[in-house]
Amino acid sequence: MRKTSRNSPIATIVWIMMTLFRSLVAQTLDLTDVKALQDVKNSLHDLPGSTFFASWDFSFDPCESFSGVVCESVGSVRHVVMLSLGNGFGNSPGLAGVLTPSLGSLNFLKMLTIAPGQVQGIIPESLGGLPLLEFLGIGRNRLSGPIPESFANLQNLQGLDLGHNELSGTIPAVIGALPKLNTLALSHNNIIGQIPSFSAPLIHLDLEQNILSGSLPRLSQSLVYLSLSMNSLTGSLESLAYLQNLRYLDLSFNQFKGNIPPEIFGFELSNMYLQRNQLSGVLAPKGPVSIGSVDLSYNLLTGTLPSWFVFTNNLFLNNNKLTGVVPQGFFVSMLLGHLQNLYLQHNYFEDMEMGSNIPLPVTCTFCIQYNCLIPSKQSSCPLNTGIQASRPASECNFRH
């Protein structure tokens, strides 16, 4: 039997029928959504080494063959409900280009994410017109400009991640009032101004490494994760006493002043980072401090060291104004391998109750250099501690 030539009339008819079939299948997706996807492909492109858009052939059904596209049927028509742009793998270079305003016409969209890459330009105001959007994650790119005020309309939004971009302007007050928002990540941007009050049921708030100023606002008592480090925040920490659900706290590298509320030492925190502020007063936990890592270094803390801190795994109190005797319990905790790191250098301690000359475990780091005592031979300090073993007597006599 003679084979059909590629250019024969039969082959041509078959090709036309297949093309029409694909076209009819593609039309099962709402035409507005098809147009939006076309605009997405025209405004973004793969960086060298990325192949995300290789599957975006519009002669096929986007719902069946496009990477990152998930559809659902609404009546007799399908709509895009999830759009994940970029491969998202750790070694993928991601995408480049800009965000098309047509994204705002995907009226049934519930999730929009963009993998880390080099997408730049502003965030379109039209994204605020997505009534069903629940999660927007477009972090780790090069987006700039302000956070759109139109986000006030995202009444179903639960998660917003715009971190690691080049965003500027302030945090719109309307963000704090979104009724379902539980995760807000805006870290590593150039956002200025004050943090708005939050009535939203936030669980995770990450605003670290911006240019935020002012004092702590009213925060959601539902917060589990709070990171505001590396800003220019001021005022007291008194409002933290009511955040009893916190499990992670990082307010380091700011300008907070005043006492540390005793209540927070009783929270079930994994980490407490309050270093490099201007915190003062005495340490006054009301019971055992079982926080894994506590860093209160480079502050203005005074008074003695409470024994309640022996239950931590890592304790950094260096570069403060602490005085008195270091309780023997800290040495015992290090011997037992519970306390792994104890940094007490650059204070005004007068003695340490070692209790014995038993060598500390090699996994333990203990530094008590530059205090009003002769350091134990077991003191092993980081290189930036300096070469002086003890404070000059004149500093110890007039430390107050």
Salt bridges, closest charged atoms under 4 A:
ASP33 OD2 - HIS79 ND1 3.45
ASP39 OD2 - LYS35 NZ 2.77
ASP61 OD2 - ARG78 NH2 2.35
GLU64 OE2 - ARG78 NH1 2.95
GLU72 OE1 - LYS110 NZ 3.97
GLU208 OE2 - HIS188 NE2 3.20
GLU263 OE2 - LYS286 NZ 3.64
GLU268 OE1 - ARG247 NH2 3.77
GLU350 OE2 - ARG399 NH2 2.47
GLU395 OE1 - ARG391 NH1 2.50
